[in-house]
């Protein structure tokens, strides 16, 4: 019996294209992705990519959606049991983790979900959970927008890495309050994560005050602690 030889390279697939494009973005940025570059990385001819994606932009959209799909949404399940404030906190932590794993993709994700299915599921889950908790639809929309602004902003860059590891750069004669600024870079994770948690707590505290002031009709919605 004649057997077909096994292909030397894995067959081209949508998942393989997306994974290769994601690796390029992570390593070199959004501008590194082109159909020619992808074809070379995948070891295929350029036209073969068009059997899966029509344009480079479609590939990047798929990469962005793949990242959105890694964001935990379980806290918004109706039977999860977390109150709206805890759910928002836990989701924001997962959301930021997904973005900080792919910082060079954040500018694209910051534009919003567009038509991306996973991105739309995120927006749908947040909005639905806030409305169920008793937030008016307009305010639930604002909360979703607010959280996106805050989380994507926190993932766009590192505050701590904005300072150099050189004490001489911060002459007290010029910068009397930056005597310890040269230590920030080596404490980058501690500083940035601390700032994120501080900002998130302040944001949620403010929302809790607004929530407590909402007019109640019918059965009261569950309150946040």
C-alpha positions, 0 to 999 in steps of 0.5 A: 500500500502506498502511504502519503508522506507526512508534510515536513511543516505543520499545515497552515491554520488560522491558529498557527497564523495568529500565534505567529503574528502574536509572537511577532507583535510581542517581540517587535511591535505591531509594525513588524506584522506584514503578510510577507513577514508572516509568510516567511516566518511560517514557511509558506507562500504569501497568497496562502495566507489569504485562504484564512485572512484577507488583510493584515488588519484582519490578522491583527484583529484576530490576535487582539481577540485571542488576547481578549479571550484569555480574560477571566469572566467567570466572576460575572456568571449569574451563579458566581456569588461575587458582588458587583464590586468584587467582580469588577476588582477581580476582572480588572486584575485579570484584564490587566494581566492579559494586557501586561503579558502583551504590552505592544498590543495594548494600543490596538486593544485600547480602541475597543472591541469593534467586531471581535467576538471575544472582545464583545463577550467581555463588554457584554459580561461587564454590562450585564453584570452591572445591570443585574446588580442594579446599576441603570443601563447608562451608568453600567455603560459608563462603568465599562468605559471607565474600567477600560480607560483605567486598565488599558492606561495602566498597561500602556507603560511602566511608571517605575521604568520611566526613571533611570537607575542613576542617582546622579540624574536626580540632583536634589538641587533641581529635584528636591523630592526625587532623592529615591527616584533612581530606586524605582526601576529595580522595584518596577513590579512592586511600584506598578502593581501597588499603583494599580491596586491603589487606583483600582480601590479608589475607583471602586470606592467612588463607584460604591458611593454612587451605588449607595445613592442610587434610587431604589425601586421594587426589591433592593439590589444586592449592595457592595460591601 
